[in-house]
């Protein structure tokens, strides 16, 4: 990782010290305080909506429609959820007290962790930066946000909106690239939340370990979509095309590759091609984004095997445009199957036996998402019981993210921890256990001197 100057480190340390001092005043524990600033953030997002649209469009051509539905609506929904549910989420939870602790009562208190660092991602730069921040604010923490510098314009507009309207000792956006991120990771936070690649996630995890800082890592992986002969093929094709080519495939939970039952493969591929054409993913279309930068563009172009193109394959380097591309007759050993694609390329592998298809992915790293298209209950059961993945859908793609009542997060190589709804509140809280005992009616059974009689009573109480 890159080196930083002493002055850079001192600047970041100063911000964190101010936040630590502010957290000790206990102000962030007030529900009134939390709601006030959540409402303020909501108001700022609404009043700066056009600035947010312009910035993300300048970064990679994302339309107002896609920006609202996949970014701002998530953020506003998160704020509304926490404002509505903050009292119940924060209320101490009564739990039963065991026999050995009678007469007493037991409660769990949700304590804010303190000062947290959120490192955002470039592919959904508003949602993946601000949604964790909102959960951290709701839980009563002070926060430093480091957005991805790859989406430079969105980083700058978030910094402008937040730093001009929030006290830095409470919430601050720190701009910069690898050097600035490196500096932040050298400091001791009470929680680090990172969204990005597995490679960088390992660096974050290693840095956090130096301070025993707890982490949430939202990573990725090769998320499969399985289509059997028992599926509604029209619905499957439509939903897979939408989920895969949303944001030009630059989505961590997009279907990375397809496993299609051989008997319906040709029919299904034609349906995929039909919906790609119907959705009009042209290079000047508002419903299709650019590839974020030249480095990622070139990486994706190198993965296109010209001999295996079933549909698409056109690209324009100047516009950073890659046409939605289906690759057929793909083999597990092909280069495109060795890493997460993160772009509008969809490799297809056929299978003859459903169990064999499941077994073929069980030995791979656990993905962030997985999708199954079938109306067969036995196939559904096998998918949910045998296959470990972060989250997913049966007969849809991506949409599990929109349900506040479901946790979102990875497993194994695809991440640690989760958030969304109450799970986000819990991610940025410590569950503090408190047992309160009465001061009368104390039995002597646990106190010395010990005896066989006392031991026999203890064994009966267990």
C-alpha positions in Angstrom: 0.0 0.0 0.0 1.1 3.6 -0.7 3.0 5.7 1.9 1.5 8.8 3.4 3.1 12.0 4.8 3.3 12.8 8.4 1.0 15.9 7.9 -1.6 13.7 6.2 -1.6 11.3 9.2 -1.9 14.2 11.7 -4.8 15.6 9.8 -6.8 12.4 9.9 -5.8 11.7 13.5 -7.1 15.1 14.5 -10.5 14.4 13.0 -10.7 11.1 14.8 -9.6 12.7 18.1 -12.4 15.3 17.9 -14.9 12.5 17.2 -13.7 10.6 20.2 -14.0 13.6 22.4 -17.5 14.3 21.1 -18.6 10.7 21.6 -17.6 10.9 25.3 -20.1 13.8 25.8 -22.9 11.1 25.3 -24.8 13.4 22.9 -25.1 10.7 20.2 -26.9 8.4 22.6 -29.9 10.7 22.6 -32.7 9.4 20.4 -33.6 13.1 19.7 -30.1 13.8 18.5 -30.0 10.8 16.2 -33.4 11.5 14.7 -32.5 15.2 14.2 -29.5 14.4 12.1 -31.1 11.6 10.2 -33.9 14.0 9.3 -31.2 16.6 8.3 -29.5 14.1 6.0 -32.8 13.2 4.4 -33.5 16.8 3.8 -30.1 17.4 2.3 -30.4 14.4 -0.1 -33.8 15.6 -1.3 -32.7 19.3 -1.7 -29.4 18.2 -3.5 -31.0 15.5 -5.7 -30.0 17.2 -9.0 -26.4 17.6 -7.8 -26.3 13.9 -7.0 -27.7 13.0 -10.4 -25.2 15.2 -12.2 -22.2 13.8 -10.3 -22.9 10.2 -10.9 -23.8 10.8 -14.5 -20.4 12.4 -15.0 -18.7 9.4 -13.4 -20.2 6.7 -15.5 -23.4 7.8 -17.2 -25.9 6.6 -14.7 -29.5 7.9 -15.4 -31.8 9.7 -13.0 -34.1 6.7 -13.1 -31.4 4.2 -12.2 -29.8 6.5 -9.6 -33.1 7.0 -7.8 -34.2 3.4 -7.9 -30.9 1.8 -7.1 -29.3 4.4 -4.9 -31.3 7.3 -3.5 -34.5 5.3 -2.8 -32.5 2.8 -0.7 -31.0 5.6 1.3 -34.2 7.4 1.9 -35.9 4.2 2.8 -33.2 3.4 5.3 -33.6 6.8 6.9 -37.3 6.4 7.1 -37.0 2.9 8.6 -34.6 4.1 11.4 -36.7 7.2 12.2 -39.8 5.0 12.5 -38.2 2.1 14.5 -35.4 3.9 16.4 -37.3 3.8 19.7 -38.0 0.0 19.6 -34.5 -0.8 18.3 -32.9 1.1 21.1 -35.2 -0.1 23.9 -33.4 -2.5 26.3 -34.6 -6.0 25.6 -35.8 -8.1 28.5 -34.7 -11.7 28.5 -35.5 -14.6 30.9 -33.3 -15.1 34.0 -32.1 -18.5 34.9 -32.8 -20.3 38.2 -29.3 -19.6 39.6 -29.9 -15.9 39.3 -33.2 -15.6 41.0 -34.3 -13.1 42.3 -33.1 -11.0 39.4 -33.9 -9.6 36.0 -31.8 -9.6 32.8 -31.7 -7.1 30.0 -29.7 -6.5 26.8 -28.8 -2.9 26.0 -27.8 -1.7 22.5 -24.7 0.4 23.0 -23.2 2.5 20.2 -19.7 1.3 19.5 -18.1 4.7 19.3 -16.1 6.0 16.3 -16.6 4.1 13.1 -15.0 4.1 9.7 -17.0 3.3 6.6 -15.1 2.7 3.3 -17.5 2.9 0.4 -17.5 1.3 -3.1 -17.6 3.0 -6.5 -20.3 0.8 -8.3 -23.2 2.2 -6.2 -21.3 5.1 -4.7 -24.2 6.7 -2.8 -26.0 3.6 -1.6 -22.9 1.7 -0.5 -21.4 4.7 1.3 -24.5 6.3 2.9 -26.6 3.2 3.8 -23.9 2.0 6.3 -23.4 5.6 7.6 -27.2 5.9 8.2 -27.2 2.6 10.2 -24.2 3.8 12.2 -25.8 7.2 12.9 -29.0 5.4 14.0 -27.0 3.3 16.4 -25.5 6.4 18.0 -22.0 6.5 16.6 -19.7 9.1 15.3 -18.6 8.4 11.7 -15.9 9.0 9.2 -16.8 8.1 5.6 -14.2 7.4 3.0 -16.0 7.1 -0.4 -14.3 5.4 -3.3 -12.1 7.8 -5.2 -12.8 5.8 -8.4 -16.2 7.5 -8.7 -14.5 10.9 -8.1 -17.5 13.2 -8.8 -19.8 11.4 -6.4 -17.1 11.4 -3.7 -16.8 15.2 -4.1 -20.5 15.9 -3.9 -20.9 13.7 -0.8 -18.0 15.5 0.8 -19.5 18.9 -0.1 -23.0 18.1 1.2 -22.0 16.5 4.4 -18.9 18.5 5.4 -20.7 21.8 4.9 -23.7 20.8 6.9 -22.6 18.4 9.7 -20.1 19.0 12.6 -16.9 17.2 11.7 -16.7 15.8 15.2 -19.9 13.9 14.5 -19.8 13.0 10.8 -17.1 13.7 8.2 -16.3 12.7 4.7 -12.6 12.2 4.0 -11.6 12.5 0.3 -8.7 11.0 -1.3 -7.3 7.7 -2.7 -5.2 4.9 -1.6 -2.9 7.0 0.5 -5.7 8.5 2.5 -7.4 5.1 3.0 -4.0 3.7 4.2 -3.8 6.5 6.7 -7.2 5.8 8.0 -6.5 2.1 8.4 -3.5 2.9 10.6 -5.8 4.4 13.2 -7.8 2.7 15.9 -11.5 2.8 15.2 -14.3 1.0 17.1 -15.7 -0.5 13.9 -14.6 -0.6 10.3 -17.2 -1.3 7.6 -15.8 -2.0 4.1 -17.5 -2.7 0.8 -15.3 -3.7 -2.1 -13.2 -6.5 -3.5 -12.0 -9.6 -1.7 -8.4 -8.6 -2.4 -8.8 -5.2 -0.7 -11.0 -6.7 2.0 -8.0 -8.8 3.1 -5.9 -5.7 3.5 -8.6 -4.0 5.5 -9.0 -7.0 7.7 -5.3 -7.3 8.4 -5.1 -3.6 9.3 -8.1 -3.8 11.6 -6.5 -6.8 13.4 -3.6 -4.6 14.5 -6.1 -2.8 16.8 -8.5 -5.7 17.3 -11.1 -3.6 15.6 -14.3 -5.5 14.6 -15.1 -5.4 10.9 -17.9 -5.9 8.5 -16.7 -6.8 5.1 -19.1 -6.7 2.2 -17.2 -8.4 -0.7 -18.3 -10.3 -3.7 -17.5 -13.5 -5.6 -18.9 -15.4 -8.6 -22.7 -15.5 -7.9 -24.4 -18.2 -9.9 -27.9 -18.3 -11.4 -29.3 -21.8 -12.1 -32.1 -22.4 -14.6 -33.8 -25.8 -14.7 -36.3 -27.2 -17.1 -39.0 -26.7 -14.4 -38.6 -22.9 -14.5 -40.9 -20.3 -16.1 -38.4 -19.6 -18.8 -39.9 -16.3 -19.9 -39.9 -14.8 -16.4 -36.4 -16.3 -15.8 -34.9 -14.7 -18.9 -36.5 -11.3 -18.2 -35.3 -11.2 -14.6 -31.9 -12.5 -15.3 -31.3 -10.0 -18.1 -32.4 -7.1 -15.8 -30.4 -8.3 -12.8 -27.2 -9.0 -14.8 -27.1 -5.9 -17.0 -28.3 -3.4 -14.4 -25.5 -0.9 -13.9 -23.8 -2.6 -16.9 -23.1 -5.6 -14.7 -21.2 -3.6 -12.2 -23.2 -5.0 -9.3 -21.8 -7.2 -6.5 -24.9 -9.4 -6.4 -25.4 -9.6 -10.2 -25.6 -13.1 -11.6 -22.0 -13.8 -12.5 -22.7 -16.9 -14.7 -25.5 -19.1 -15.7 -26.0 -22.8 -15.2 -28.7 -23.9 -17.7 -30.2 -27.3 -18.1 -29.2 -28.7 -21.4 -32.7 -29.6 -22.7 -33.9 -26.0 -22.6 -30.6 -24.2 -23.2 -31.1 -23.2 -26.8 -34.6 -22.0 -26.2 -33.5 -20.1 -23.1 -30.6 -18.4 -24.8 -32.9 -17.1 -27.5 -35.1 -15.6 -24.7 -32.1 -13.9 -23.1 -31.2 -12.4 -26.5 -34.8 -11.3 -27.0 -34.9 -9.4 -23.7 -31.5 -7.8 -24.2 -32.8 -6.4 -27.5 -36.2 -5.4 -25.9 -34.5 -3.5 -23.1 -32.5 -1.4 -25.6 -29.0 -1.4 -23.9 -27.5 0.8 -26.6 -24.3 2.8 -26.1 -26.3 6.0 -25.8 -29.2 4.5 -23.8 -30.1 6.1 -20.4 -30.8 2.7 -19.0 -27.3 1.4 -19.5 -24.2 2.8 -17.8 -20.6 3.1 -18.9 -17.8 1.0 -17.5 -16.4 3.0 -14.7 -12.8 3.5 -16.1 -10.4 2.4 -18.8 -8.7 -0.1 -16.5 -11.9 -2.0 -15.9 -12.9 -1.6 -19.5 -9.7 -3.3 -20.7 -9.9 -6.0 -18.1 -13.4 -6.9 -19.4 -12.6 -6.8 -23.0 -9.8 -9.3 -22.4 -12.3 -11.7 -21.0 -14.4 -11.8 -24.2 -13.6 -15.1 -26.0 -14.6 -14.2 -29.6 -15.2 -17.9 -30.4 -17.7 -18.3 -27.7 -19.9 -15.2 -28.3 -23.5 -16.2 -28.6 -24.9 -12.6 -28.5 -23.3 -9.2 -28.3 -19.5 -8.7 -28.2 -19.4 -5.1 -29.5 -17.5 -2.5 -27.5 -16.4 1.1 -27.9 -13.4 2.2 -25.9 -13.9 5.9 -26.3 -17.4 5.7 -24.7 -16.4 2.9 -22.3 -19.3 0.9 -23.7 -19.5 -2.9 -23.8 -22.6 -4.4 -25.3 -24.4 -7.0 -23.1 -22.6 -10.2 -24.2 -23.6 -13.8 -23.7 -20.9 -16.4 -24.0 -21.9 -20.0 -24.7 -20.2 -23.3 -24.4 -18.1 -22.0 -21.6 -15.9 -24.3 -19.6 -15.1 -24.1 -15.9 -11.4 -23.7 -16.8 -12.0 -20.7 -19.1 -10.4 -17.4 -17.9 -13.8 -15.8 -17.4 -14.6 -18.4 -14.8 -11.6 -17.7 -12.7 -12.6 -14.3 -11.2 -15.6 -12.2 -10.6 -16.6 -10.6 -13.8 -18.2 -7.3 -12.6 -19.3 -6.3 -16.0 -21.8 -7.0 -18.8 -20.5 -10.5 -19.8 -22.6 -13.5 -19.1 -21.0 -16.9 -19.5 -23.3 -19.9 -19.8 -22.5 -23.5 -18.8 -24.9 -26.3 -19.5 -25.8 -29.2 -17.2 -27.7 -32.5 -17.6 -28.2 -33.3 -13.9 -29.4 -30.8 -11.3 -27.6 -32.5 -8.4 -24.4 -32.6 -10.4 -24.8 -28.9 -11.2 -25.2 -28.1 -7.5 -22.2 -30.2 -6.5 -20.1 -28.5 -9.1 -20.4 -25.1 -7.3 -20.3 -26.5 -3.7 -16.5 -26.8 -3.9 -16.1 -23.2 -5.0 -15.8 -20.2 -2.7 -19.1 -19.2 -1.2 -20.6 -16.4 -3.3 -22.3 -13.2 -2.1 -25.5 -14.2 -3.9 -27.1 -17.1 -5.7 -30.3 -17.5 -7.7 -32.4 -20.5 -8.7 -35.2 -20.5 -11.3 -37.5 -23.4 -10.9 -41.1 -24.3 -9.9 -40.0 -27.7 -8.5 -40.2 -27.8 -4.7 -37.5 -30.5 -4.4 -35.0 -28.4 -6.4 -35.8 -25.4 -4.2 -35.2 -27.4 -1.0 -31.9 -28.7 -2.3 -30.8 -25.2 -3.3 -31.5 -23.7 0.1 -30.3 -26.7 2.2 -27.1 -27.8 0.4 -25.7 -24.5 -0.9 -24.1 -21.8 1.3 -24.2 -18.3 0.0 -24.7 -14.8 1.4 -28.3 -14.3 0.2 -30.3 -14.7 -2.9 -33.6 -15.4 -4.6 -35.7 -18.2 -6.0 -37.3 -17.1 -9.3 -35.8 -13.6 -9.2 -32.4 -11.8 -9.0 -31.1 -8.9 -6.9 -34.4 -8.1 -5.3 -33.7 -9.6 -1.9 -31.7 -6.4 -1.2 -34.9 -4.4 -1.2 -36.4 -6.2 1.8 -35.5 -4.4 5.1 -36.4 -7.6 7.0 -33.7 -9.6 5.4 -30.0 -9.3 6.4 -27.6 -8.5 3.5 -24.0 -9.8 3.8 -21.6 -12.4 2.6 -20.2 -15.7 4.0 -16.7 -17.0 3.8 -14.8 -15.4 1.0 -17.7 -13.1 0.1 -17.8 -11.3 3.4 -18.2 -11.0 7.2 -21.3 -9.6 8.9 -24.4 -8.1 7.5 -26.6 -5.0 7.5 -30.0 -3.5 6.3 -32.8 -2.7 8.7 -32.4 -4.0 12.2 -29.3 -5.9 11.2 -27.6 -2.6 10.3 -28.5 -1.2 13.7 -27.0 -4.3 15.4 -23.9 -4.2 13.2 -23.0 -0.8 14.7 -24.1 -1.6 18.2 -22.7 -3.7 21.1 -25.2 -6.0 22.8 -24.5 -5.2 26.4 -25.7 -7.8 28.9 -26.9 -6.6 32.3 -28.1 -8.8 35.2 -29.7 -6.9 38.1 -30.1 -8.9 41.4 -32.2 -8.3 44.4 -30.3 -7.6 47.7 -32.5 -9.8 49.8 -33.1 -13.6 50.0 -29.4 -14.5 49.2 -28.7 -18.2 49.5 -25.2 -19.3 50.7 -24.9 -22.1 48.2 -22.1 -20.4 46.0 -20.0 -19.2 48.9 -17.2 -20.9 50.8 -16.7 -23.1 52.7 -17.7 -25.7 50.0 -19.3 -29.0 50.8 -20.6 -32.0 49.0 -24.1 -30.9 50.0 -23.7 -27.6 48.3 -22.2 -29.3 45.2 -25.2 -31.6 45.0 -27.6 -28.6 45.1 -25.6 -26.8 42.3 -25.9 -30.0 40.2 -29.6 -30.0 40.7 -29.9 -26.4 39.6 -28.1 -26.9 36.3 
